[in-house]
Amino acid sequence: MHLGVELENLYDQEMDAGLGHGGLGRLAACYLDSLATQDYPGWGYGLRYAYGMFRQEFDKEGEQVETPDYWLNFGNPWEIQRLEVTYPIRMGGTIKDVPGPHGAPKCVWDGGDFCIAVAYDLPIPGYNTYNTINLRLWSSKPSSEFDLDSFNRGDYYKAIENKQISENITNVLYPNDNTSMGKLLRLKQQHFFVAASLRDIINIFKKNGRLLRDLPTFVAVQLNDTHPSLSIAELMRLLVDEEDLEWGEAWSIVTMTFAYTNHTVLPEALEKWPVYMMEQLLPRHVRIIFDINHLFLLQVEAQFPGDWNRKCALSIIEENPRMIRMAHLAVIGSHTVNGVAKLHSKLLKKFVFADFHAMWPDKFTNVTNGITPRRWLYQANPEMSALITRALGEKLDWITDLELLRQLLDYKDDPAFQDNWMEIKRINKERLAAVISSKCGFSVNPNALFDMQAKRFHEYKRQLMNILGVIYRWLWIKHMDPAQRGEVVPRVVIFGGKAAPGYYTAKLIIKLVNRVAAVVNIDEETSEWLKVVFLPNYNVSLAELIIPASDLSEHISTAGMEASGTSNMKFALNGGLIIGTLDGANIEIKDEIGEHNMFIFGVLADEVAEKRAHPPETLDPRLSAAIAAIREDRFGPGPIFEPLINSILGANDYYLVSQDFPLYLDAQAKADAAFKDKRRWAEMSISSTACMGRFSADRSITEYAQRIWHIEPARRPGPIPISLERLSSSASMLVARQAQAHSQLQWQVSPPTPSGEQQQAKATPPATPPAPGTQQPHVGVGRGTFNHVIEA
């Protein structure tokens, strides 16, 4: 059937979902895919943001401009609105003590404002299985759409104020927290998210007729970084205040239910909230957190008598000014804490959470991150996938067992296979070159070495070192005569990634990249050998074009500062060679594919402190030349970029750019030499792909399932026959139920009615109870999300 529209053009019109933030969101999406594919009956939770992080554009000066990313402008055909699944969420108000059911005073949270959490479900189908899991997203709605009294008084803005305030909570992903209002909005988002999700988890659990004391037997909640750690206090509140459990029993349930994944060693990402701000928004939670902290410090005193400094270091409450350390709350309230790469987990135990590790050494473990081969090879690189399938005997088993790729090592020296491999790489590079021409307005040579760094902009990721290297390369080529230039490997250096709106330094690096590109790309002396590309608005769709086209990818973070990274895995899986430091997962990739198939350089993590204390007395002359070119106004007014230059000089060089720069250039020279030997480069590229089996998200999820969640796969049976009459009847009932739910969405919120263990004991059990021990993990997307395991 011909509809007059090319499917590929229609596909390009669909916007990427504005849910996840950078690599962490893409990681969670991989984990959802692996949960479904491996038949784990899991769910994910997240927020349904009306606007994504932002849409990145550049002005004429090369500065990043943030515009709204309204990805829901034309709706989302993949979601199912669940108007019958709603929960009231309280914020603000006051607390008071009243007589409790167990003889002790009970804290009551009164007043405040309410909004309604409305569920939207996104089905996540697994590959080659009938298992389809769910991603449940929450949208914030007002408890009453319209204030008629205000309208009748002529106060028209006041009449809709509640609607606007409520909907703001899920309007924007990751609001700028450089202002107090931005911080407060982010705290509201986190509370809204965990409160709705935990209510939903408990509601589903109680429908099975079980007692809450059995929650940890059937439920596991994985905190995906520090941002959802407020759920520790929220679950305590639900159990103590609404379910009337005693504190000790409730705390036992909480600590056996939660596990915590830390994704960073950066202090600014180990979230802290001012006590006064949380008291204003969540007074009951502050009381609970202080109680948790008091009881915990009694444990510390018992284990380390008189060690006041240790108590100060471990306390959830930081003094002067008073802040709540959310990472500490997550560690204390979880039964397991894991890092996401071997080096990262080592640093957590040695530095970040050293005192906690001294108390609970068995609580800490490692689960190295992984990526889904279904999206990042099979879908993103179809030509290479077809070649791999032919080489492996026309079998697709490798798509769910990535270790089978090791069989490709039998072909790494085969000239015919190498030719096919590199031809596919050329096709992918031509495809990307067409995108560059369309988006950037100039052409690039697909026969050049495509050198890529595509990730969030941050000083520790050292995009600054990359662009300084580009400046030096440009100067180096300019000083050559024509005969010397004939020996130079042509390069296209490609950048992609966003800087947080309030991150001044990262945005200045983006401006420098664009100013350098504007000069280098029109230089007739050098443009044949060097082009610089910055593809705006890096997202998953763009990544699926960039990654298969890479010859060389840069993962050059300061050693010890990248928790893991997953873009390194994606590039290496697609045959892109890595130039990088021994940081994050680079170390484990080196162990798998061999250092001889990578370009490794730089200071080691154990050397960083010493190097910071003793910066080089003189700069490498190549770095001095690059700095001089900036100061000579060759890329615009030099003083604009002086803060960047000052940040890498002497004791200011926290990220060791000046220390690693000469080693970086030496590694780049080795990459040039290797690229000239086409057979050797093809062998390295094939070996890279062949040895990446360990970095499948399937392996990561299996480790979580076996070692942390303690769950087993539950493979679903195939479709069952359903008569048309039954299908029609079910559809009619669903429509009627949704209509009823929609009419009840606007309602006056009243305090929840307590329902304790006695009420649960009277609940009618299901006619056919699920098999004991069957659990269901939930993984969320993006920052402020968590995994949850509950019985199906």
DRENLOPA-71165 format. One record per residue (C-alpha): residue in three letters; x, y, z negated. Coordinates in steps of 0.2 Angstrom, whole numbers, padded with zeros to 4 digits, always signed. Layout:
<rs>
ALAXYZ...
</rs>
This chain:
<rs>
MET+0000+0000+0000HIS+0007+0017+0005LEU+0002+0031-0006GLY+0012+0045+0002VAL+0025+0046-0013GLU+0042+0038-0014LEU+0042+0028-0031GLU+0060+0034-0034ASN+0054+0053-0033LEU+0040+0049-0044TYR+0051+0041-0057ASP+0062+0056-0057GLN+0047+0067-0063GLU+0046+0058-0079MET+0055+0067-0093ASP+0065+0058-0106ALA+0056+0056-0123GLY+0062+0070-0135LEU+0064+0058-0150GLY+0082+0054-0154HIS+0096+0065-0158GLY+0112+0061-0148GLY+0120+0044-0151LEU+0111+0039-0166GLY+0094+0040-0157ARG+0101+0030-0142LEU+0108+0017-0155ALA+0091+0015-0162ALA+0083+0013-0145CYS+0096-0001-0142TYR+0091-0010-0158LEU+0073-0009-0154ASP+0076-0018-0138SER+0087-0031-0147LEU+0074-0034-0160ALA+0061-0037-0147THR+0072-0048-0136GLN+0078-0059-0150ASP+0060-0062-0156TYR+0061-0053-0173PRO+0044-0047-0177GLY+0050-0029-0180TRP+0043-0012-0181GLY+0050+0005-0179TYR+0045+0022-0187GLY+0049+0040-0181LEU+0041+0057-0179ARG+0032+0061-0163TYR+0040+0078-0159ALA+0031+0089-0147TYR+0048+0097-0142GLY+0064+0087-0140MET+0080+0094-0147PHE+0081+0107-0133ARG+0084+0108-0114GLN+0101+0114-0111GLU+0105+0127-0098PHE+0120+0139-0094ASP+0119+0157-0092LYS+0131+0166-0079GLU+0144+0168-0092GLY+0144+0149-0095GLU+0136+0150-0112GLN+0124+0136-0118VAL+0106+0142-0118GLU+0093+0132-0127THR+0075+0131-0119PRO+0061+0121-0125ASP+0060+0103-0121TYR+0042+0100-0120TRP+0042+0082-0115LEU+0024+0079-0119ASN+0018+0093-0106PHE+0009+0080-0096GLY+0006+0067-0110ASN+0014+0051-0113PRO+0007+0036-0103TRP+0016+0023-0114GLU+0009+0028-0131ILE-0007+0023-0139GLN-0015+0035-0151ARG-0021+0027-0167LEU-0034+0039-0174GLU-0039+0026-0186VAL-0022+0026-0194THR-0020+0042-0204TYR-0013+0047-0221PRO-0014+0063-0231ILE+0003+0070-0235ARG+0005+0082-0250MET+0018+0096-0251GLY+0020+0109-0265GLY+0008+0109-0280THR+0013+0106-0298ILE+0016+0092-0310LYS+0009+0088-0328ASP+0010+0074-0340VAL-0006+0065-0345PRO-0008+0049-0356GLY-0003+0033-0345PRO-0010+0015-0344HIS+0006+0008-0353GLY+0006+0019-0368ALA+0019+0031-0360PRO+0015+0048-0353LYS+0010+0048-0334CYS+0016+0062-0322VAL+0002+0068-0311TRP+0005+0078-0295ASP-0009+0091-0292GLY-0013+0105-0280GLY-0002+0110-0265ASP-0006+0109-0247PHE-0010+0094-0237CYS-0008+0089-0219ILE-0013+0073-0210ALA-0001+0060-0202VAL-0008+0052-0187ALA+0000+0037-0179TYR+0005+0035-0161ASP+0011+0018-0156LEU+0024+0014-0142PRO+0025-0005-0137ILE+0043-0011-0136PRO+0043-0027-0125GLY+0057-0039-0126TYR+0067-0046-0111ASN+0061-0063-0105THR+0050-0066-0120TYR+0032-0063-0125ASN+0038-0054-0141THR+0032-0035-0140ILE+0036-0025-0156ASN+0030-0007-0160LEU+0037+0010-0163ARG+0025+0020-0173LEU+0027+0039-0172TRP+0019+0051-0183SER+0011+0067-0178SER+0006+0081-0190LYS-0012+0088-0190PRO-0021+0100-0202SER-0032+0093-0215SER-0045+0105-0208GLU-0044+0113-0191PHE-0052+0129-0194ASP-0055+0141-0209LEU-0073+0147-0206ASP-0073+0158-0221SER-0058+0168-0215PHE-0065+0169-0197ASN-0081+0176-0204ARG-0071+0189-0213GLY-0063+0194-0197ASP-0046+0187-0202TYR-0044+0177-0186TYR-0026+0173-0188LYS-0029+0166-0206ALA-0043+0155-0198ILE-0030+0145-0189GLU-0015+0147-0200ASN-0017+0130-0208LYS-0017+0122-0191GLN-0001+0130-0185ILE+0008+0127-0202SER+0004+0108-0201GLU+0008+0106-0183ASN+0025+0114-0185ILE+0031+0100-0195THR+0032+0089-0179ASN+0035+0102-0166VAL+0053+0102-0165LEU+0067+0089-0167TYR+0081+0094-0178PRO+0077+0113-0182ASN+0092+0124-0184ASP+0095+0124-0203ASN+0106+0140-0203THR+0092+0149-0211SER+0082+0144-0227MET+0066+0143-0217GLY+0075+0130-0205LYS+0081+0120-0220LEU+0064+0120-0228LEU+0056+0114-0212ARG+0069+0100-0210LEU+0065+0095-0228LYS+0046+0095-0224GLN+0050+0084-0209GLN+0059+0071-0219HIS+0046+0070-0233PHE+0032+0069-0220PHE+0041+0055-0211VAL+0045+0044-0226ALA+0028+0047-0235ALA+0018+0042-0220SER+0029+0027-0216LEU+0030+0020-0233ARG+0011+0022-0235ASP+0009+0013-0219ILE+0021-0001-0225ILE+0012-0004-0241ASN-0005-0003-0233ILE-0001-0017-0221PHE+0007-0027-0235LYS-0008-0026-0246LYS-0020-0031-0232ASN-0012-0048-0234GLY-0018-0049-0252ARG-0001-0050-0260LEU+0005-0042-0276LEU+0017-0028-0275ARG+0030-0037-0286ASP+0032-0048-0271LEU+0036-0033-0259PRO+0055-0037-0258THR+0052-0055-0253PHE+0043-0050-0238VAL+0048-0032-0234ALA+0065-0024-0230VAL+0068-0006-0226GLN+0084+0000-0218LEU+0088+0018-0221ASN+0096+0024-0204ASP+0108+0036-0211THR+0106+0048-0225HIS+0091+0058-0219PRO+0077+0046-0224SER+0085+0043-0241LEU+0070+0053-0249SER+0061+0037-0247ILE+0069+0030-0262ALA+0060+0043-0273GLU+0044+0042-0263LEU+0042+0023-0265MET+0045+0025-0284ARG+0031+0038-0284LEU+0019+0027-0275LEU+0023+0012-0286VAL+0023+0021-0303ASP+0010+0035-0300GLU-0002+0027-0288GLU+0000+0009-0291ASP+0002+0010-0310LEU+0018-0001-0311GLU+0030+0002-0325TRP+0046+0011-0321GLY+0058-0004-0323GLU+0047-0015-0312ALA+0045-0002-0299TRP+0064+0002-0299SER+0068-0017-0297ILE+0056-0017-0282VAL+0064-0002-0274THR+0082-0008-0276MET+0078-0025-0269THR+0068-0017-0254PHE+0080-0004-0247ALA+0097-0005-0238TYR+0107+0010-0232THR+0117+0012-0216ASN+0129+0026-0216HIS+0134+0033-0199THR+0146+0047-0204VAL+0161+0052-0215LEU+0158+0071-0211PRO+0153+0080-0228GLU+0140+0091-0219ALA+0131+0075-0213LEU+0130+0068-0231GLU+0115+0078-0234LYS+0112+0089-0250TRP+0097+0099-0254PRO+0096+0114-0266VAL+0086+0108-0282TYR+0076+0124-0281MET+0070+0121-0264MET+0065+0103-0267GLU+0056+0108-0283GLN+0046+0121-0273LEU+0041+0107-0260LEU+0041+0091-0270PRO+0041+0094-0288ARG+0036+0076-0292HIS+0051+0069-0282VAL+0063+0080-0291ARG+0057+0073-0308ILE+0059+0055-0301ILE+0077+0059-0295PHE+0082+0066-0311ASP+0075+0051-0320ILE+0084+0039-0308ASN+0100+0049-0311HIS+0099+0049-0330LEU+0097+0030-0330PHE+0111+0028-0318LEU+0123+0038-0328LEU+0119+0028-0343GLN+0125+0013-0332VAL+0141+0022-0328GLU+0145+0026-0346ALA+0142+0008-0351GLN+0154+0002-0337PHE+0167+0017-0339PRO+0165+0024-0356GLY+0171+0042-0358ASP+0175+0044-0340TRP+0167+0061-0338ASN+0175+0065-0321ARG+0169+0049-0314LYS+0151+0053-0320CYS+0152+0070-0312ALA+0158+0062-0296LEU+0144+0049-0296SER+0130+0059-0301ILE+0116+0062-0289ILE+0115+0080-0295GLU+0129+0092-0291GLU+0132+0107-0302ASN+0136+0125-0297PRO+0125+0127-0287ARG+0113+0113-0292MET+0111+0101-0277ILE+0104+0084-0274ARG+0116+0072-0265MET+0105+0062-0254ALA+0119+0050-0249HIS+0121+0046-0268LEU+0103+0043-0270ALA+0103+0031-0255VAL+0118+0021-0262ILE+0110+0019-0279GLY+0093+0014-0273SER+0099+0001-0260HIS+0105-0017-0262THR+0117-0016-0247VAL+0127-0001-0240ASN+0135-0004-0223GLY+0146+0006-0211VAL+0146+0004-0192ALA+0163-0001-0188LYS+0177-0009-0197LEU+0188+0007-0200HIS+0172+0017-0204SER+0167+0004-0218LYS+0185+0004-0224LEU+0185+0023-0226LEU+0168+0022-0235LYS+0175+0011-0248LYS+0192+0020-0249PHE+0186+0038-0249VAL+0168+0043-0246PHE+0160+0031-0259ALA+0176+0025-0268ASP+0168+0027-0286PHE+0152+0018-0280HIS+0163+0004-0273ALA+0172+0002-0289MET+0156-0001-0298TRP+0148-0012-0285PRO+0161-0019-0273ASP+0149-0033-0267LYS+0136-0020-0261PHE+0147-0014-0247THR+0148-0022-0230ASN+0151-0019-0211VAL+0140-0021-0196THR+0148-0014-0181ASN+0137-0005-0169GLY+0131-0012-0152ILE+0122-0008-0136THR+0109-0016-0126PRO+0116-0024-0110ARG+0098-0024-0103ARG+0098-0005-0101TRP+0116+0000-0101LEU+0122-0013-0088TYR+0107-0023-0080GLN+0096-0008-0077ALA+0109+0006-0076ASN+0121-0003-0064PRO+0111-0015-0053GLU+0124-0018-0040MET+0137-0023-0053SER+0124-0034-0062ALA+0120-0043-0046LEU+0139-0046-0043ILE+0141-0053-0060THR+0126-0064-0058ARG+0133-0071-0042ALA+0150-0074-0050LEU+0142-0083-0065GLY+0133-0096-0054GLU+0117-0086-0050LYS+0112-0087-0068LEU+0105-0072-0078ASP+0109-0080-0095TRP+0122-0066-0098ILE+0109-0053-0100THR+0104-0061-0117ASP+0121-0069-0121LEU+0134-0056-0117GLU+0149-0067-0122LEU+0146-0076-0106LEU+0154-0061-0097ARG+0171-0068-0102GLN+0170-0080-0087LEU+0173-0065-0076LEU+0191-0066-0082ASP+0193-0080-0069TYR+0190-0067-0056LYS+0200-0053-0062ASP+0215-0057-0050ASP+0204-0062-0035PRO+0207-0049-0021ALA+0190-0052-0014PHE+0181-0050-0030GLN+0191-0035-0034ASP+0186-0027-0018ASN+0168-0030-0021TRP+0170-0023-0039MET+0178-0007-0033GLU+0166-0005-0019ILE+0152-0005-0031LYS+0161+0008-0042ARG+0163+0018-0026ILE+0144+0017-0022ASN+0141+0023-0040LYS+0153+0037-0039GLU+0145+0043-0022ARG+0128+0042-0031LEU+0134+0053-0045ALA+0143+0065-0032ALA+0126+0068-0024VAL+0119+0073-0041ILE+0133+0084-0045SER+0131+0093-0028SER+0112+0095-0032LYS+0114+0101-0050CYS+0130+0111-0049GLY+0131+0117-0031PHE+0148+0110-0025SER+0155+0094-0019VAL+0167+0082-0027ASN+0178+0068-0019PRO+0171+0051-0024ASN+0189+0043-0020ALA+0196+0054-0034LEU+0198+0047-0052PHE+0182+0051-0061ASP+0187+0056-0079MET+0172+0058-0091GLN+0168+0064-0108ALA+0150+0064-0111LYS+0144+0065-0130ARG+0138+0078-0142PHE+0150+0093-0144HIS+0159+0094-0160GLU+0177+0099-0165TYR+0181+0082-0171LYS+0177+0074-0154ARG+0190+0086-0147GLN+0182+0092-0131LEU+0194+0106-0134MET+0209+0095-0132ASN+0202+0089-0116ILE+0199+0106-0108LEU+0216+0112-0114GLY+0223+0097-0105VAL+0213+0102-0089ILE+0221+0119-0090TYR+0238+0112-0091ARG+0235+0100-0076TRP+0229+0115-0066LEU+0244+0125-0070TRP+0255+0110-0066ILE+0247+0107-0049LYS+0248+0126-0045HIS+0267+0126-0048MET+0270+0111-0036ASP+0275+0113-0017PRO+0263+0104-0005ALA+0274+0088-0004GLN+0273+0086-0023ARG+0255+0088-0023GLY+0253+0074-0011GLU+0259+0063-0025VAL+0246+0069-0037VAL+0231+0058-0041PRO+0215+0068-0037ARG+0204+0070-0053VAL+0186+0075-0056VAL+0184+0079-0074ILE+0166+0078-0080PHE+0159+0084-0096GLY+0141+0081-0103GLY+0134+0085-0120LYS+0125+0098-0131ALA+0130+0108-0146ALA+0119+0111-0160PRO+0111+0128-0158GLY+0119+0135-0174TYR+0136+0127-0171TYR+0146+0143-0165THR+0163+0134-0162ALA+0155+0120-0152LYS+0146+0132-0141LEU+0162+0142-0138ILE+0170+0126-0132ILE+0156+0124-0120LYS+0158+0141-0113LEU+0177+0139-0111VAL+0174+0123-0101ASN+0162+0132-0090ARG+0174+0147-0088VAL+0188+0135-0083ALA+0177+0126-0071ALA+0172+0142-0062VAL+0190+0147-0059VAL+0197+0129-0055ASN+0184+0124-0043ILE+0187+0139-0031ASP+0205+0138-0032GLU+0210+0134-0014GLU+0228+0128-0019THR+0221+0115-0032SER+0203+0111-0028GLU+0208+0096-0018TRP+0216+0088-0033LEU+0206+0095-0047LYS+0188+0098-0050VAL+0179+0102-0067VAL+0160+0097-0068PHE+0149+0101-0083LEU+0132+0092-0080PRO+0119+0102-0090ASN+0106+0094-0102TYR+0114+0077-0105ASN+0101+0064-0108VAL+0098+0045-0106SER+0093+0047-0088LEU+0109+0056-0084ALA+0119+0044-0094GLU+0113+0030-0083LEU+0120+0039-0068ILE+0137+0045-0076ILE+0142+0029-0085PRO+0142+0017-0070ALA+0152+0029-0060SER+0167+0031-0073ASP+0184+0027-0069LEU+0191+0034-0086SER+0181+0039-0101GLU+0188+0050-0115HIS+0185+0044-0134ILE+0198+0055-0142SER+0191+0060-0159THR+0203+0063-0173ALA+0207+0047-0181GLY+0196+0042-0196MET+0182+0054-0191GLU+0171+0045-0178ALA+0161+0032-0188SER+0159+0020-0173GLY+0153+0028-0156THR+0143+0019-0144SER+0147+0028-0128ASN+0164+0020-0128MET+0155+0003-0127LYS+0144+0009-0113PHE+0158+0015-0102ALA+0169+0000-0106LEU+0155-0012-0102ASN+0153-0004-0085GLY+0171-0006-0081GLY+0177+0012-0086LEU+0194+0012-0094ILE+0196+0020-0111ILE+0208+0034-0115GLY+0206+0036-0134THR+0213+0036-0151LEU+0212+0022-0164ASP+0196+0028-0171GLY+0179+0021-0174ALA+0175+0006-0163ASN+0189+0009-0151ILE+0200-0001-0163GLU+0188-0016-0161ILE+0187-0014-0142LYS+0206-0014-0141ASP+0206-0030-0151GLU+0194-0038-0138ILE+0200-0031-0122GLY+0218-0029-0126GLU+0228-0012-0128HIS+0236-0016-0111ASN+0219-0012-0103MET+0217+0005-0112PHE+0226+0021-0114ILE+0229+0023-0133PHE+0237+0038-0141GLY+0237+0048-0156VAL+0239+0050-0175LEU+0232+0035-0185ALA+0219+0037-0198ASP+0232+0033-0212GLU+0243+0047-0206VAL+0230+0061-0205ALA+0232+0068-0222GLU+0251+0069-0220LYS+0250+0077-0203ARG+0238+0090-0209ALA+0249+0094-0224HIS+0264+0096-0212PRO+0259+0104-0195PRO+0271+0106-0181GLU+0283+0121-0183THR+0283+0123-0164LEU+0269+0120-0151ASP+0272+0108-0136PRO+0277+0119-0122ARG+0263+0112-0111LEU+0250+0117-0125SER+0258+0134-0126ALA+0256+0136-0107ALA+0238+0132-0108ILE+0235+0144-0123ALA+0244+0158-0113ALA+0233+0156-0098ILE+0218+0158-0109ARG+0226+0174-0118GLU+0230+0181-0101ASP+0212+0182-0096ARG+0213+0169-0083PHE+0196+0162-0088GLY+0187+0178-0094PRO+0192+0190-0108GLY+0204+0180-0119PRO+0199+0188-0135ILE+0182+0179-0134PHE+0191+0162-0136GLU+0204+0168-0149PRO+0194+0158-0163LEU+0197+0142-0153ILE+0215+0145-0152ASN+0217+0150-0170SER+0208+0134-0175ILE+0222+0123-0168LEU+0237+0133-0174GLY+0247+0129-0190ALA+0237+0124-0205ASN+0221+0128-0197ASP+0222+0113-0186TYR+0211+0102-0196TYR+0207+0091-0181LEU+0225+0089-0176VAL+0223+0095-0158SER+0241+0102-0158GLN+0248+0086-0166ASP+0240+0074-0153PHE+0241+0085-0137PRO+0258+0079-0131LEU+0253+0061-0134TYR+0237+0064-0125LEU+0245+0071-0110ASP+0257+0056-0110ALA+0243+0044-0110GLN+0235+0054-0096ALA+0251+0052-0086LYS+0250+0033-0089ALA+0232+0033-0082ASP+0237+0042-0066ALA+0251+0029-0063ALA+0239+0015-0066PHE+0226+0022-0054LYS+0238+0023-0040ASP+0240+0004-0041LYS+0223-0001-0035ARG+0224-0020-0038ARG+0230-0017-0056TRP+0216-0004-0059ALA+0203-0016-0053GLU+0210-0030-0064MET+0209-0019-0079SER+0192-0013-0075ILE+0185-0031-0073SER+0194-0036-0089SER+0186-0022-0098THR+0168-0028-0093ALA+0172-0046-0096CYS+0178-0044-0114MET+0164-0033-0121GLY+0152-0047-0126ARG+0155-0043-0145PHE+0147-0026-0143SER+0130-0031-0138ALA+0116-0024-0150ASP+0110-0042-0150ARG+0125-0047-0161SER+0122-0032-0172ILE+0104-0036-0175THR+0108-0054-0179GLU+0120-0048-0192TYR+0107-0037-0200ALA+0094-0050-0199GLN+0105-0064-0207ARG+0116-0054-0219ILE+0105-0040-0225TRP+0086-0043-0221HIS+0087-0062-0222ILE+0074-0065-0209GLU+0072-0077-0194PRO+0066-0075-0177ALA+0047-0078-0174ARG+0045-0082-0156ARG+0027-0078-0150PRO+0017-0090-0139GLY+0012-0086-0122PRO-0004-0078-0116ILE-0020-0087-0121PRO-0036-0087-0110ILE-0049-0074-0114SER-0066-0073-0106LEU-0072-0057-0097GLU-0086-0056-0109ARG-0075-0056-0124LEU-0063-0044-0116SER-0078-0032-0113SER-0084-0034-0130SER-0067-0030-0138ALA-0065-0015-0127SER-0082-0008-0133MET-0078-0011-0151LEU-0061-0002-0149VAL-0069+0013-0141ALA-0082+0014-0155ARG-0069+0013-0168GLN-0058+0026-0161ALA-0073+0038-0159GLN-0078+0035-0177ALA-0060+0038-0183HIS-0059+0054-0172SER-0075+0061-0181GLN-0067+0057-0198LEU-0050+0065-0194GLN-0055+0082-0201TRP-0059+0079-0219GLN-0056+0087-0237VAL-0042+0079-0245SER-0045+0072-0263PRO-0032+0064-0275PRO-0029+0046-0271THR-0038+0033-0282PRO-0025+0023-0292SER-0025+0005-0288GLY-0014-0006-0299GLU-0009-0024-0299GLN-0026-0029-0307GLN-0035-0022-0292GLN-0023-0031-0280ALA-0025-0048-0289LYS-0044-0047-0284ALA-0040-0044-0266THR-0047-0057-0254PRO-0032-0067-0247PRO-0032-0070-0228ALA-0041-0085-0221THR-0024-0092-0214PRO-0009-0085-0224PRO+0007-0082-0214ALA+0021-0094-0216PRO+0030-0089-0232GLY+0047-0080-0229THR+0042-0074-0212GLN+0047-0055-0211GLN+0046-0041-0199PRO+0060-0028-0197HIS+0056-0010-0193VAL+0069+0001-0184GLY+0066+0020-0181VAL+0073+0031-0168GLY+0084+0046-0171ARG+0089+0055-0187GLY+0077+0053-0201THR+0072+0035-0197PHE+0073+0019-0205ASN+0071+0000-0202HIS+0058-0009-0211VAL+0054-0028-0213ILE+0037-0034-0218GLU+0028-0050-0215ALA+0019-0051-0199
</rs>
